[in-house]
């Protein structure tokens, strides 16, 4: 399943890498596609990932990042 999100606060490629790394580490996540332009993130997973875990991973990647379901 693919779930789409909007991520704000990212300003560069390093931001994208940090968000990708943190979200990819969540159990059940198969792939993460983060796009700086437009601030989108598509998460491919075995089953639905608890949104609180997604929020925690994005915040761990950077205190200035916020995420919302698209």
C-alpha positions in Angstrom: 0.0 0.0 0.0 1.1 3.6 -0.7 0.3 6.4 1.6 0.9 10.0 0.6 2.0 12.8 2.9 3.0 16.5 2.8 6.3 17.4 4.6 7.1 21.0 5.3 10.3 22.6 6.5 12.7 20.8 4.2 15.1 23.2 2.4 17.7 20.9 0.7 18.7 17.5 -0.5 20.2 16.7 3.0 16.7 17.3 4.5 15.2 14.8 2.0 17.9 12.3 2.9 17.3 12.6 6.6 13.5 12.2 6.3 13.9 9.3 3.9 16.4 7.6 6.3 14.2 8.0 9.4 10.9 6.9 7.8 12.6 4.0 6.0 13.7 2.6 9.4 10.1 2.1 10.5 8.9 -1.5 10.7 6.9 -2.5 7.7 8.1 0.3 5.4 9.3 -1.0 2.1 10.1 2.2 0.3 10.0 6.0 0.8 9.9 8.6 -2.0 10.5 12.2 -0.7 10.4 15.1 -3.1 11.8 18.4 -2.0 9.9 20.3 -4.7 6.3 20.2 -3.6 7.2 18.7 -0.2 5.6 15.3 -0.9 6.4 11.9 0.6 5.0 8.6 -0.6 5.5 5.7 1.8 5.1 2.1 0.5 4.4 -0.4 3.3 3.1 -3.9 4.0 0.2 -2.4 6.0 -0.9 1.0 7.2 1.7 2.7 9.4 0.5 4.5 12.5 0.5 8.2 11.7 2.1 9.0 15.1 5.1 6.8 14.1 5.4 8.8 10.8 5.2 12.1 12.7 7.9 10.9 15.2 10.2 9.8 12.4 9.9 13.1 10.5 10.4 15.1 13.7 13.5 12.9 14.5 14.9 13.8 11.1 14.6 17.5 11.8 12.9 19.6 14.5 11.6 22.1 11.9 9.9 19.4 9.7 6.2 18.8 10.0 4.1 16.1 8.2 0.4 15.8 7.3 -1.6 13.3 5.4 -2.1 14.4 1.8 
